[in-house]
Amino acid sequence: MFEIKLIKHQDVTDQDIKEVINLKSKQWSFSLDNQMHWIKNNIKNSDFHILLLLDKKSVAYLNLIDIELIVNGINRKGLGVGNVCAIEKGKGYGFELMKEANKIITNLNKIGFLFCKEPLLNFYNSLDWEELEPKNYNVRGNNFKVMIFNIKYDNEFLIEYDGIIF
């Protein structure tokens, strides 16, 4: 049975960070120093770390970044989903973890926001995330798709974000 470990960054321990970096290292090959540096410079006290545990062992991770969005000219709070990774692909760990992230985003009445590569679109679509057309967003950077959750939109919709790419 899965368990969720939700940690606000201000409450994170050194052991928690080691666990996070261990999981991220299964997906991306960044050095320990690079990962520590990224966390220190990009994760705020109001951000969350979410670990999925199976038999008390961490098997997947993501972070929820507290972000400011502009939606049709109005400032709105959002949660950016980043660093989604699992110790092993194809086991459903990422899916279970994203279901939990969706619950948190919904319960906090925030807008879910994420960046992904083309091959991951179907995965996030299966979890009720919607891909935006480029005309519907203005973000810094490129070479990724923008997806949203927990907000209705139409053809006139414009979401703007100028923070870090998480």
KOLVOKE-867117 format. One line per 10 residues: their letters; for each residue x, y, z of C-alpha. Coordinates in nm, 3 decimals, decimal comma. Each point is the difference from the previous one (the first is absolute). Layout:
<sites>
A) X/Y/Z; ...
</sites>
This chain:
<sites>
MFEIKLIKHQ) 0,000/0,000/0,000; 0,122/0,347/-0,087; 0,058/0,276/0,252; 0,060/0,367/-0,068; 0,262/0,207/0,177; -0,078/0,370/-0,045; 0,266/0,237/0,131; -0,004/0,377/-0,010; 0,350/0,110/-0,098; 0,043/0,204/0,317
DVTDQDIKEV) -0,037/-0,329/0,194; 0,221/-0,219/-0,220; 0,286/-0,191/0,165; 0,341/-0,089/-0,140; -0,118/-0,361/-0,022; -0,307/0,109/-0,200; 0,224/0,188/-0,245; 0,225/-0,305/-0,039; -0,307/-0,209/-0,077; -0,117/0,255/-0,258
INLKSKQWSF) 0,339/0,018/-0,169; 0,026/-0,380/-0,006; -0,332/-0,023/-0,182; 0,082/0,283/-0,240; 0,332/-0,168/-0,079; -0,189/-0,298/-0,144; -0,152/0,233/-0,262; 0,266/0,264/-0,063; 0,376/-0,012/0,025; 0,086/0,313/0,193
SLDNQMHWIK) 0,265/-0,004/0,270; -0,092/0,016/0,367; 0,150/0,351/0,015; -0,202/0,116/-0,301; -0,322/-0,135/0,149; 0,069/0,154/0,342; 0,078/0,331/-0,169; -0,322/-0,013/-0,206; -0,212/-0,078/0,306; 0,164/0,275/0,206
NNIKNSDFHI) -0,046/0,261/-0,273; -0,343/-0,095/-0,132; -0,212/-0,160/0,270; -0,172/0,244/0,236; -0,118/-0,069/0,356; -0,360/0,005/-0,127; 0,065/-0,276/-0,257; -0,079/-0,368/0,060; 0,186/-0,325/-0,051; -0,218/-0,305/-0,057
LLLLDKKSVA) 0,136/-0,352/0,028; -0,192/-0,314/-0,086; 0,090/-0,287/0,232; -0,051/-0,370/-0,063; 0,068/-0,222/0,300; 0,161/0,299/0,175; 0,244/0,050/-0,291; -0,003/0,312/-0,221; -0,085/-0,096/-0,357; -0,103/0,333/-0,160
YLNLIDIELI) 0,039/0,372/0,050; -0,127/0,336/-0,118; -0,001/0,353/0,128; -0,278/0,256/0,010; 0,129/0,351/-0,053; -0,199/0,294/0,138; -0,037/0,227/-0,304; -0,168/0,321/-0,111; -0,188/-0,010/-0,328; -0,184/0,265/-0,197
VNGINRKGLG) -0,320/-0,140/-0,146; -0,178/0,231/-0,243; 0,165/0,297/0,170; -0,082/-0,109/0,359; 0,260/-0,120/0,253; -0,070/-0,357/0,112; 0,180/-0,249/0,224; 0,118/-0,324/-0,149; 0,201/-0,308/0,077; 0,260/-0,101/-0,253
VGNVCAIEKG) 0,070/-0,371/-0,028; 0,364/-0,081/-0,055; 0,261/-0,274/0,017; -0,249/-0,285/-0,037; 0,209/-0,314/0,019; -0,012/-0,361/0,115; 0,253/-0,256/0,106; -0,128/-0,225/-0,280; -0,212/0,079/-0,305; -0,313/-0,189/-0,098
KGYGFELMKE) -0,111/-0,092/0,353; -0,267/0,271/0,037; 0,192/0,190/0,267; -0,010/0,330/-0,188; -0,372/-0,042/-0,066; -0,075/-0,057/0,370; 0,215/0,296/0,096; -0,167/0,231/-0,251; -0,345/-0,103/0,125; 0,109/0,123/0,343
ANKIITNLNK) 0,138/0,324/-0,147; -0,335/0,053/-0,176; -0,185/-0,043/0,332; 0,225/0,254/0,172; -0,037/0,253/-0,284; -0,378/-0,044/0,003; -0,035/0,013/0,380; 0,207/0,320/0,016; -0,205/0,147/-0,288; 0,312/0,085/-0,200
IGFLFCKEPL) 0,080/-0,024/-0,367; 0,225/-0,290/-0,093; 0,276/0,090/-0,245; 0,274/-0,211/-0,153; 0,249/-0,022/-0,282; 0,064/-0,327/-0,182; 0,145/-0,152/-0,312; -0,222/-0,132/-0,280; 0,031/-0,371/0,098; -0,156/0,072/0,343
LNFYNSLDWE) -0,315/0,173/-0,125; -0,212/-0,317/0,002; 0,111/-0,085/0,354; -0,110/0,339/0,135; -0,315/0,005/-0,217; -0,103/-0,329/0,162; 0,010/0,186/0,333; -0,231/0,282/-0,124; 0,276/0,248/-0,082; -0,061/0,203/-0,315
ELEPKNYNVR) 0,259/0,113/-0,251; -0,016/0,367/-0,089; 0,051/0,128/-0,350; 0,295/0,242/-0,029; -0,244/0,289/-0,061; -0,146/-0,063/0,348; 0,318/0,047/0,201; 0,294/0,232/0,041; 0,292/-0,159/0,184; 0,373/0,041/0,000
GNNFKVMIFN) 0,182/-0,276/-0,184; -0,098/-0,245/-0,269; 0,038/-0,361/-0,112; -0,274/-0,123/0,233; -0,375/-0,031/0,016; -0,207/0,192/0,256; -0,280/-0,178/0,183; -0,259/0,117/0,251; -0,230/-0,161/0,253; -0,297/0,116/0,210
IKYDNEFLIE) -0,101/0,294/-0,218; -0,249/0,038/-0,285; 0,104/0,194/-0,307; -0,114/0,101/-0,347; 0,160/0,135/-0,318; 0,052/0,345/0,157; 0,192/-0,146/0,293; 0,352/0,129/0,071; 0,219/-0,116/0,286; 0,329/0,174/0,071
YDGIIF) 0,290/-0,119/0,213; 0,349/0,146/0,025; 0,156/-0,201/0,283; 0,241/-0,291/0,004; -0,046/-0,305/-0,218; -0,058/-0,276/0,254
</sites>
